[in-house]
Amino acid sequence: MLVIALTFPLFAAARTPPPTHEIDAAQAAILRAESADADQYAPDALLRAKNALTQAQAAVAARKTADALGLAQLSAAEADYAHARSREAMQRSQVSKRRAEINDLRKRLGMETAP
């Protein structure tokens, strides 16, 4: 009975399927980040996401399912962060452009510039 109780977790771990959904989600998150120019605005986070995905894929090949799952989730989180940072940078750039346009128009109209 004790032998069965001790070996059951080993069989359960061996039968755990690879985290293909999580790896697919990480790949999709990286593509979203890349489409938002994260390579320009958040290159470090994007690189971390890509490295974690590569490690997750290697862990799947080595049948280290738990490691693969954690690395795939880390990859997706880093890619989401890169996407958010990229969108933030683009929005800040747009705000700066609009402020410059407003200041230019005020100068043309002879108005004081806002602080």
N, C-alpha and C positions, 0 to 999 in steps of 0.2 A: 504494500500500500504506500509506504514511504517512497519507494522508487518511482511509482506512478506520479505521486504528488510533486516530486522533484524534477521529473523529466517533462511533465506537461507544459511548463512555461517555455521549455526549449522548442517543443513542437509548435506551440502557438506562435512563437517568434519566427520560426522557420516558415510558417505559412502566411505570414503577414505580406500582403501584396505590396509591390513597390508603389511609391506615392506618385503615380503618373498624373493624377489630377493636379496635385500641387506643383509638379514640375511644369506641366502645361500652363498653369496659372502664372508661374514665375516667368516663363518665356513670354507670355502675353503682356505681363507688366513691363518687362524690359522693352518690348516693341512699342508700348505706349510711351514709355519714357524717351525712347529714341525719337519717336515721331514728334515729341514736344521739345526737341533739341536739347535733351539732357546732356548730350556729349559736350555741348557748349556751356550750359548753365550749371550743371551739377555733375561734372565728369567723375569726381571721386566716388560719389554714391552709385553712379551707373557702373563704374568699374567693380565696386564691391558686389553689386547685384550679379554681374556677369561671372565674377569669380565664384560666388556662392553657388550659382547654377552649375558651373562646371564641376565643382566639388560634389554637388548633389548627384549629378549624373555619374560621376566616378563612384560615389557611394552605392548607387543602384547597381552598377556593374560589379561591385565587390559584395553585393547582397547585404549591405549595412542599411537596412530599411529605416531604422530610427534616425540614423545620421542623415540619410537622404531626405527624410521628411523635414527635419529641422533646418537643413541647409536650403531646401526648396522654399520653405516659409521665410527664411532670412532673405533669400534672393528676391522674393516678391515684395517683401517689406522695403528693402533697399531700393528696388526699382520704383515702388510707389513714392518713396521719399524723393528720389531723383526727379520723378515726374512733377511732384508738388513744388519742389524747389525751382524747377525750370519754368513752370507756369507762373510762379511768384515773380521770378526775374523778368519774364516777358511782361507781366502786368505792371511792374515797377517802371520798366522802360516806356510803356505806353503812357503812364501817368506823367513821367518826366517830359515826354514829347508834348503832351497836352498842356502842361504848365508852361513850357517854353512858347508854345503857340499863343497861349493866353497873354503872356508877358509881351510878346511881339505885337499882338493886337492892341494892347493897352498903350504901348509906346506909339504906335501909329495914330491912335486916337487922342494922344496927349494926356492919358490918364496916369495916375501914380500906379506903380507896381505894388502888388500885395506882398506882405512879408512872407 
